[in-house]
Each structure stands twice: as structure tokens, then as C-alpha cells.
Amino acid sequence: MLTVAVRAGRATVPATVRWRQRAVVEPEIKETRLRRLVLGVVAVVAFAGVVDVPPSRAASTLQFEAKFETSGDFFDRFDFGYSGPNPWDWGNGTGAGQQMVFHGDHDMSCAGPTTSRDVTFGGDRQQLDFSQLFWYCAPGGDGTKGHVMTGVNTVSYNVAWFSPKPTFTNITQVCWDINETEMSHRKWTQVLFVGDADAHRYPVGSPTAISMARGTGGFDLGYTDPDNRDPNGPSSGLFPQGGTLAGFQDSFGSPSWFQNDAWSSRNAAGQILGITDKAARYKHCLTNQPNNVLRFTQDTPNGTRTIDLAGQIPSDARRVVFEDDNYNPPKDERYDPNVLTWHWDNIQIEASEATVVEAVTAPKSAAAGDSTAQAASPAQAAPPAAVAAPTGQGSGESQRGVTTAGIQGLVAVVVVLLALLGSAQVVARTRKRLTRSSTSS
């Protein structure tokens, strides 16, 4: 065999031997590089496992819209209820404190809002009929003018509430139109974001802290703000658990936001007072912004104003509850028995997902009817066992958790690692074969 000598340092090495040496050394270099790459990937995966990465929210779209062009747009698509004491408890409906009949805007033919109707409670102490507290009108029969009214008068703390039937995940914006008529300042409106456990905590007919749970969808959703949950003071008798309830309060244009059982913004702007017009309805919106900011935009007779609040609409599945809240309105000096009605319209909810949960009608409680005076703790009105726990803590901020995307990414990394390790083993076997070949030569 012809051997060609080449100079390598101080000695000459046959080219065939030099080729074999290179064939052995180069795989070692490649294997070293592969090992470093593998170690680097493992380090990245390990680092990612201990760092809180804010979960990305799915893109939000308009998931729900109610223009109230027909009465069915409300009565077929919303649950509604009346939370708090039963007015029949006041002297069986004849006592000094009862408010069994009161004024509502729009007469029975749905003429203009300056006309009136009687809003009357029905039923009895065993079962309250609150259906007249919610009514629909399209003045002149024009569906484009259709809207829904709520009206309440009481000497207690009571909430007339309504809520779209679906639950919404990753809510980014909620809008609604409402009148800004000045009323008793012991009346106000709220928009609450109720988590799964609280949404199923008080089945209809079960005892609350002061009365009975009521609602057309099988559960009572008339929760309150953190200031009105005293079992011995003003409350609706419903008490949330777990600190996940979040909500917006509008006191004649002055906005507040609470989250995790505490106010994060109180009375962030001045009130809008002196409005007597009942017909005009103004757009209001809550929109999540970056950096834990919730933006409230409000149309007014003098233009639109924008107010930033501290907080976020929670990202887990929520019921959105619109509330007409009342704490003894006649006690306020501004009280006018002819001005008790809120006019609601154009409700919109943007979210990544809307899920309709079939209504559940709970069996009637064994307690003594709707007027039970026995105080029931929230634990006594716990959600049924079949109800799943909340899907998230509802803070709207970064949370730990294993997502589907995260699992898929981890699987992909494992596949790459296995492929790289397999390549390293092939290189090692090749090196052994070359080494044996070099020795035998």
C-alpha cells in the first residue's frame, strides 16, 4: 500500500493514520457540543419551571349582546332574582315598614318614561313573587327603543339582579347603557363578577342569613360589596366565600371597584348630580388594561369621561351580574317616590369563551317558607357536591398552573432531547468502531 508521509509537528504521520485520528477526534468534538446543547436545553426547561410566567389570555371577541329589541331578549336570555328580606315579613304585608306597591316608569301601555305604573309584590310569606320588579318596554312598539327596567323600594337592604345565562371566561370588556337620573342616594347600581362556587352557593329555596334564596335560574346571585355583609347589619343575606368576588359600584357616576374582599378604588371621580331626565340612557364600559388597571368610560350629558381604577376583571369563568341595590331609600332626603326606576339597554360582553350551564332548580328547603327568621351561615347553604370548584383564583394576575400549551411545549422539548441523546449514542458507537479499526491497522 502506498503511504504518503505528511509533517505533523516534529514527526511525520502517515495520511491514513491521520485520517483515522480525525475520524475519532471529530465525533468527540460533536458529542461534546451535543452534550452542551442538551445541558443548555435542560437548564432552560428547569428555569422556566420555577419562574412565574403570566398566562396569556385567549383573544376576546363579542360573546354576548342584548339590544332588547323584544321582551324575549331579556326573559329568555337572563336569570333574575330578588335578594334580601321578604316584604311580606313586615306585618304580613300590612306593617308600617312594608313597601308592597310602588312607582315604576312607563305605564302599562309602555308610553313615555314620565308615565307610571304600579310595581307590586305578589305571593306571600312562604313564596315571594318578585316578577313585576323587571319589566320590558318598547315605546311606540319600536324594537330599536326597547329596553328593560328594574325598580325597587324597601326599608331593608334588597337587590334586584339579572345576569346573562352563560358564564364567561377571560372577560376583557363589559358595556351597558343606563339612565343617570338622580334618585335617593341610598340607591345605586353594581356589576359583579361571580365565580363558580359562589354562583352555586345559594340554591333557590335554601336559607340565607336573613331570608330565602331566590332566582329564576336555580340560584341566588344577589351578592353585595364588602361594606354590606354584616350578618347583624345591612346585607342581602348572601355571603361570598374564598375572596374571589369582584365588582364595580356606580353611585351616580362615582365609580368604585372591589376585588378579593377589599376595595382597590373608592369614589374615583365626582358624582353626576341634578339630572332629572329619565329617557336618556348613557353608555358605560369596564375594560381591562395592562398593569392591573381597569378603565371605566362613561357617557354623560357633557361628554365622555374616562377613569382608571386599580384592579382587573378576573380571568376565570364568571357570571356577570347587573344589580339594582337599595338600602332603605326613603330614609334619604333626596328620596322621591316617583323616581325609583333604572332603565337598562345594550349589554355587551367581550370574552374568549361563553358557556351556557343548564339551570338547576333546587328542592324547596325544609325551613319555614320564604320568611324564615333562622340565621343560616354560608356553610349551611354550600354549593351541591356536583358543582365543580372554581377554575382559578380570579385575581386576573399571573398564576402558577399547568396549561395545555405548557404540556405540549414540554413534550416537544423531551422529544428533542431524546433525539439528541440518540444521535450522541450513534456517534459513540461510530467512534468505537473507528478505534478498533485503527488498532487493527
PLY file of the C-alpha trace (Angstrom):
ply
format ascii 1.0
element vertex 441
property float x
property float y
property float z
element edge 440
property int vertex1
property int vertex2
end_header
0.00 0.00 0.00
1.30 3.43 -0.93
1.85 5.60 2.13
2.30 9.35 1.84
4.08 10.98 4.75
2.95 14.43 5.94
4.58 16.70 8.53
2.75 16.95 11.84
4.81 18.90 14.34
8.25 17.26 14.63
7.30 13.90 13.18
5.74 12.63 10.01
2.45 10.76 10.29
1.00 8.58 7.58
-2.06 10.14 5.97
-4.17 7.03 6.61
-3.43 7.23 10.34
-4.12 10.99 10.37
-7.48 10.40 8.72
-8.37 7.80 11.33
-7.35 10.17 14.14
-9.52 12.94 12.68
-12.39 10.46 12.36
-12.08 9.72 16.08
-11.49 13.30 17.30
-14.27 14.98 15.29
-17.05 12.75 16.71
-15.70 13.57 20.18
-16.00 17.27 19.39
-19.51 16.80 18.00
-20.56 14.73 21.01
-19.21 17.40 23.36
-21.21 20.04 21.51
-24.32 17.88 21.69
-23.84 17.35 25.40
-23.54 21.11 25.90
-26.66 21.70 23.83
-28.59 19.10 25.81
-27.45 20.61 29.10
-28.44 24.07 27.85
-31.95 22.93 26.89
-32.37 21.15 30.23
-31.28 24.31 32.05
-33.81 26.43 30.12
-36.61 23.98 30.90
-35.64 23.89 34.58
-35.50 27.69 34.74
-38.89 28.03 33.09
-40.33 25.64 35.67
-39.51 27.92 38.57
-40.38 31.27 37.02
-43.94 32.58 37.11
-44.89 33.36 33.55
-48.20 35.23 33.25
-50.65 33.06 31.34
-51.58 34.58 28.02
-55.28 35.32 27.64
-57.03 33.97 24.62
-58.24 36.58 22.17
-61.53 38.14 23.27
-64.48 38.69 20.98
-68.05 39.85 21.48
-69.60 36.79 23.13
-72.89 38.29 24.27
-75.08 41.17 23.18
-78.59 42.12 24.26
-80.24 45.02 22.45
-83.67 44.22 23.94
-85.49 44.60 20.66
-88.02 42.06 22.01
-89.06 41.04 25.50
-87.59 37.61 24.86
-84.16 39.21 24.61
-84.42 39.61 28.36
-86.75 36.94 29.71
-85.28 34.11 27.59
-81.60 35.01 27.95
-81.22 36.25 31.53
-81.69 34.85 35.00
-83.06 37.33 37.53
-83.94 37.46 41.20
-84.62 39.47 44.34
-82.27 39.09 47.30
-82.81 40.13 50.88
-85.78 40.24 53.27
-89.28 39.36 52.12
-91.56 42.45 52.31
-94.38 40.17 53.47
-92.48 39.81 56.73
-93.50 43.35 57.69
-96.78 42.67 59.44
-97.71 40.11 56.79
-97.57 42.83 54.16
-99.54 45.42 56.12
-96.97 46.62 58.66
-95.58 50.14 58.79
-92.32 49.08 57.18
-93.73 47.24 54.19
-93.31 48.51 50.62
-95.68 46.26 48.70
-96.65 48.68 45.90
-94.55 51.49 44.44
-93.97 53.62 41.35
-92.38 52.38 38.13
-91.65 54.33 34.92
-93.73 53.67 31.75
-97.42 52.89 32.11
-98.83 49.51 31.15
-99.14 50.56 27.50
-95.41 51.48 27.51
-95.93 55.15 26.90
-93.06 57.51 27.74
-90.99 57.24 30.93
-92.83 60.17 32.52
-95.92 57.97 32.71
-96.12 55.45 35.53
-97.30 52.01 36.58
-97.72 50.25 39.91
-95.00 47.73 40.69
-96.44 45.17 43.08
-95.04 42.26 45.03
-97.13 39.11 44.80
-97.09 35.79 46.57
-96.98 35.56 50.34
-94.62 34.95 53.27
-93.99 31.41 52.07
-93.14 32.27 48.47
-92.49 35.81 47.24
-93.49 36.79 43.69
-90.94 39.40 42.57
-91.61 39.17 38.82
-93.04 42.70 38.49
-89.72 44.24 39.54
-88.46 43.54 35.99
-90.42 44.84 33.03
-89.88 45.50 29.33
-90.99 48.36 27.14
-90.53 49.37 23.51
-92.18 52.81 23.35
-94.37 53.16 20.29
-93.83 49.48 19.51
-90.39 50.33 18.13
-87.99 47.48 18.95
-84.99 49.73 18.49
-86.21 51.67 21.54
-86.78 48.52 23.58
-85.15 48.28 26.99
-85.57 46.72 30.43
-86.50 48.38 33.71
-85.80 47.45 37.32
-87.49 49.16 40.24
-87.24 48.62 43.99
-88.47 50.39 47.10
-87.69 48.94 50.51
-86.85 49.81 54.08
-84.33 46.94 54.20
-81.30 46.03 52.11
-82.57 44.44 48.90
-81.09 43.70 45.48
-82.96 43.24 42.22
-80.42 41.50 39.97
-80.23 40.00 36.49
-77.49 38.04 34.77
-76.90 36.58 31.29
-77.30 32.82 31.46
-73.79 31.93 30.19
-70.59 32.03 32.19
-67.74 33.93 30.54
-64.01 33.19 30.58
-61.28 35.79 30.06
-63.65 38.74 30.13
-61.96 41.86 28.83
-64.86 44.29 28.49
-68.42 44.75 29.71
-70.67 47.58 28.47
-74.21 48.66 29.31
-76.48 51.67 28.83
-78.37 53.16 31.78
-80.10 56.38 32.78
-78.27 58.82 35.07
-81.36 60.17 36.80
-80.61 61.36 40.33
-82.57 59.36 42.89
-82.32 58.64 46.59
-78.62 58.27 47.37
-79.45 55.05 49.16
-79.96 53.51 45.73
-77.05 52.58 43.44
-76.08 50.08 40.75
-73.40 47.40 40.63
-71.87 44.97 38.12
-70.48 41.90 39.86
-68.25 39.10 38.56
-69.26 35.97 40.44
-67.05 32.85 40.43
-68.35 29.32 40.01
-68.52 28.32 43.68
-70.36 31.49 44.73
-72.68 31.20 41.72
-73.87 27.83 43.09
-73.66 28.61 46.80
-77.31 29.53 47.44
-79.81 27.22 45.69
-83.29 28.68 45.33
-85.40 27.89 48.38
-82.43 27.36 50.68
-81.95 29.65 53.68
-79.73 32.69 53.51
-78.52 34.57 56.57
-81.77 36.55 56.80
-84.34 35.07 54.40
-84.55 32.64 51.48
-82.58 32.36 48.22
-84.49 33.50 45.13
-83.72 33.41 41.39
-85.15 32.13 38.13
-82.02 30.16 37.20
-81.91 27.94 40.26
-79.52 30.05 42.36
-79.46 33.44 44.07
-76.72 35.78 42.78
-77.56 38.95 44.74
-74.21 39.47 46.46
-73.11 42.80 47.90
-69.99 44.92 48.23
-67.58 44.39 51.18
-69.31 47.09 53.28
-72.68 45.34 53.35
-72.01 41.82 54.60
-72.64 42.17 58.30
-74.94 39.33 59.49
-76.24 41.71 62.15
-76.39 44.75 59.89
-77.37 45.69 56.33
-76.87 42.85 53.86
-78.73 40.79 51.31
-78.09 37.68 53.39
-75.66 36.26 50.80
-72.01 35.96 51.80
-69.30 35.03 49.25
-66.52 32.66 50.24
-62.88 32.34 49.18
-62.27 36.01 48.46
-62.83 35.70 44.71
-65.84 38.01 44.25
-65.05 41.18 42.29
-67.34 44.05 41.48
-67.96 47.57 40.24
-70.16 50.08 42.02
-71.65 53.20 40.44
-73.01 55.77 42.87
-74.42 58.39 40.49
-71.32 58.41 38.34
-68.77 57.98 41.14
-67.06 54.63 40.40
-65.56 52.15 42.85
-64.01 48.70 42.41
-63.52 45.87 44.89
-61.59 42.64 44.49
-60.56 39.83 46.85
-62.90 41.15 49.57
-61.34 44.62 49.61
-61.83 47.94 47.87
-59.00 48.79 45.48
-60.57 52.06 44.28
-63.22 54.10 46.12
-65.18 57.01 44.66
-62.56 57.60 41.97
-64.48 60.54 40.47
-67.14 63.01 41.48
-70.84 62.22 41.29
-73.03 63.45 38.45
-75.98 65.15 40.13
-79.06 67.09 39.21
-80.20 65.01 36.21
-83.99 64.68 36.09
-84.28 63.21 32.58
-85.47 59.60 32.66
-85.41 58.89 28.93
-81.74 59.27 28.04
-79.55 56.20 28.54
-75.77 56.60 28.57
-73.13 54.05 27.64
-70.86 52.73 30.41
-67.92 50.35 29.87
-65.40 48.49 32.01
-62.27 47.44 30.09
-59.20 45.58 31.32
-55.93 47.43 30.68
-52.29 46.34 31.22
-50.54 46.72 34.58
-53.54 45.91 36.77
-55.63 48.83 35.50
-59.39 48.70 34.91
-60.72 51.54 32.75
-64.22 52.91 33.26
-65.63 55.01 30.43
-68.91 56.80 30.89
-71.00 58.92 28.57
-72.60 61.91 30.29
-74.71 64.88 29.19
-71.43 66.83 28.99
-69.42 64.25 27.03
-67.45 61.10 27.77
-65.16 60.78 30.74
-62.51 58.12 31.39
-61.47 56.94 34.86
-58.79 54.36 35.64
-59.32 52.06 38.62
-56.90 49.67 40.31
-57.81 46.07 39.51
-58.80 43.64 36.76
-61.88 41.72 35.72
-60.98 38.15 36.78
-59.87 35.77 34.05
-61.57 32.55 35.21
-65.17 31.59 34.40
-67.61 34.17 35.78
-71.28 35.06 35.89
-71.79 38.77 35.14
-74.50 40.16 37.43
-76.16 43.57 37.00
-77.67 44.91 40.21
-80.18 47.46 41.42
-79.04 47.88 45.06
-81.15 49.53 47.74
-80.70 50.25 51.42
-83.83 51.94 52.78
-84.20 54.59 50.01
-86.99 56.54 51.77
-84.55 57.46 54.52
-82.55 59.77 52.24
-83.51 63.45 51.96
-83.40 63.24 48.16
-85.97 60.43 48.07
-88.76 60.90 45.56
-91.38 58.10 45.39
-91.83 58.86 41.68
-88.13 58.30 40.84
-87.22 54.68 41.56
-86.54 53.15 38.14
-83.32 52.20 36.35
-83.53 51.81 32.55
-81.05 49.25 31.12
-80.07 48.67 27.49
-77.37 47.45 25.06
-75.49 44.97 27.23
-72.27 43.67 25.64
-69.68 41.24 26.99
-66.34 40.56 25.32
-64.57 37.37 26.39
-62.71 34.40 24.95
-65.47 31.93 25.75
-69.13 31.76 26.78
-70.58 28.60 28.29
-74.27 28.05 28.97
-74.87 25.98 32.09
-78.23 24.27 32.30
-80.38 25.77 35.03
-80.77 23.71 38.19
-83.87 24.06 40.31
-83.11 23.14 43.88
-85.72 21.42 46.03
-87.65 23.64 48.42
-85.89 23.95 51.76
-87.46 22.33 54.79
-87.20 25.67 56.54
-90.38 27.57 57.27
-91.01 29.13 53.89
-89.54 32.26 52.40
-89.81 34.23 55.59
-87.64 32.04 57.79
-86.09 34.03 60.61
-83.46 31.42 61.35
-79.99 32.70 60.52
-78.14 30.34 58.22
-74.40 30.53 57.85
-72.93 30.45 54.34
-71.66 26.94 55.08
-75.25 25.77 55.51
-76.02 27.00 52.02
-72.95 25.41 50.46
-72.97 24.50 46.76
-74.06 20.98 45.85
-71.32 18.37 45.64
-71.77 18.03 41.89
-70.68 21.61 41.31
-67.04 21.91 40.26
-64.62 24.11 42.15
-63.61 27.45 40.63
-61.20 27.18 37.72
-58.98 29.94 39.02
-58.34 32.35 41.84
-59.81 35.20 39.88
-57.11 37.75 40.53
-56.55 38.46 36.85
-52.80 38.44 37.55
-50.13 35.82 36.86
-50.84 32.46 38.44
-48.99 29.17 38.60
-50.58 26.34 36.71
-50.04 23.71 34.05
-51.72 24.70 30.82
-52.30 22.62 27.73
-49.82 24.75 25.78
-47.25 24.26 28.52
-47.64 20.49 28.44
-47.35 20.42 24.66
-44.18 22.53 24.84
-42.67 20.21 27.45
-43.43 17.17 25.32
-41.73 18.82 22.35
-38.62 19.53 24.44
-38.50 15.91 25.63
-38.72 14.67 22.05
-35.82 16.91 21.04
-33.75 15.72 23.98
-34.37 12.09 23.15
-33.37 12.72 19.53
-30.18 14.48 20.58
-29.27 11.73 23.04
-29.94 9.15 20.34
-27.55 11.00 18.00
-24.90 11.06 20.71
-25.19 7.29 21.13
-24.77 6.78 17.38
-21.63 8.93 17.44
-20.24 6.94 20.37
-20.75 3.65 18.55
-19.07 5.05 15.45
-16.07 6.16 17.49
-15.68 2.68 18.96
-15.74 1.09 15.53
-13.14 3.55 14.22
-10.92 2.99 17.21
-10.98 -0.79 16.70
-10.24 -0.30 13.00
-7.28 1.97 13.81
-5.87 -0.55 16.28
-6.14 -3.44 13.86
-4.28 -1.46 11.21
0 1
1 2
2 3
3 4
4 5
5 6
6 7
7 8
8 9
9 10
10 11
11 12
12 13
13 14
14 15
15 16
16 17
17 18
18 19
19 20
20 21
21 22
22 23
23 24
24 25
25 26
26 27
27 28
28 29
29 30
30 31
31 32
32 33
33 34
34 35
35 36
36 37
37 38
38 39
39 40
40 41
41 42
42 43
43 44
44 45
45 46
46 47
47 48
48 49
49 50
50 51
51 52
52 53
53 54
54 55
55 56
56 57
57 58
58 59
59 60
60 61
61 62
62 63
63 64
64 65
65 66
66 67
67 68
68 69
69 70
70 71
71 72
72 73
73 74
74 75
75 76
76 77
77 78
78 79
79 80
80 81
81 82
82 83
83 84
84 85
85 86
86 87
87 88
88 89
89 90
90 91
91 92
92 93
93 94
94 95
95 96
96 97
97 98
98 99
99 100
100 101
101 102
102 103
103 104
104 105
105 106
106 107
107 108
108 109
109 110
110 111
111 112
112 113
113 114
114 115
115 116
116 117
117 118
118 119
119 120
120 121
121 122
122 123
123 124
124 125
125 126
126 127
127 128
128 129
129 130
130 131
131 132
132 133
133 134
134 135
135 136
136 137
137 138
138 139
139 140
140 141
141 142
142 143
143 144
144 145
145 146
146 147
147 148
148 149
149 150
150 151
151 152
152 153
153 154
154 155
155 156
156 157
157 158
158 159
159 160
160 161
161 162
162 163
163 164
164 165
165 166
166 167
167 168
168 169
169 170
170 171
171 172
172 173
173 174
174 175
175 176
176 177
177 178
178 179
179 180
180 181
181 182
182 183
183 184
184 185
185 186
186 187
187 188
188 189
189 190
190 191
191 192
192 193
193 194
194 195
195 196
196 197
197 198
198 199
199 200
200 201
201 202
202 203
203 204
204 205
205 206
206 207
207 208
208 209
209 210
210 211
211 212
212 213
213 214
214 215
215 216
216 217
217 218
218 219
219 220
220 221
221 222
222 223
223 224
224 225
225 226
226 227
227 228
228 229
229 230
230 231
231 232
232 233
233 234
234 235
235 236
236 237
237 238
238 239
239 240
240 241
241 242
242 243
243 244
244 245
245 246
246 247
247 248
248 249
249 250
250 251
251 252
252 253
253 254
254 255
255 256
256 257
257 258
258 259
259 260
260 261
261 262
262 263
263 264
264 265
265 266
266 267
267 268
268 269
269 270
270 271
271 272
272 273
273 274
274 275
275 276
276 277
277 278
278 279
279 280
280 281
281 282
282 283
283 284
284 285
285 286
286 287
287 288
288 289
289 290
290 291
291 292
292 293
293 294
294 295
295 296
296 297
297 298
298 299
299 300
300 301
301 302
302 303
303 304
304 305
305 306
306 307
307 308
308 309
309 310
310 311
311 312
312 313
313 314
314 315
315 316
316 317
317 318
318 319
319 320
320 321
321 322
322 323
323 324
324 325
325 326
326 327
327 328
328 329
329 330
330 331
331 332
332 333
333 334
334 335
335 336
336 337
337 338
338 339
339 340
340 341
341 342
342 343
343 344
344 345
345 346
346 347
347 348
348 349
349 350
350 351
351 352
352 353
353 354
354 355
355 356
356 357
357 358
358 359
359 360
360 361
361 362
362 363
363 364
364 365
365 366
366 367
367 368
368 369
369 370
370 371
371 372
372 373
373 374
374 375
375 376
376 377
377 378
378 379
379 380
380 381
381 382
382 383
383 384
384 385
385 386
386 387
387 388
388 389
389 390
390 391
391 392
392 393
393 394
394 395
395 396
396 397
397 398
398 399
399 400
400 401
401 402
402 403
403 404
404 405
405 406
406 407
407 408
408 409
409 410
410 411
411 412
412 413
413 414
414 415
415 416
416 417
417 418
418 419
419 420
420 421
421 422
422 423
423 424
424 425
425 426
426 427
427 428
428 429
429 430
430 431
431 432
432 433
433 434
434 435
435 436
436 437
437 438
438 439
439 440
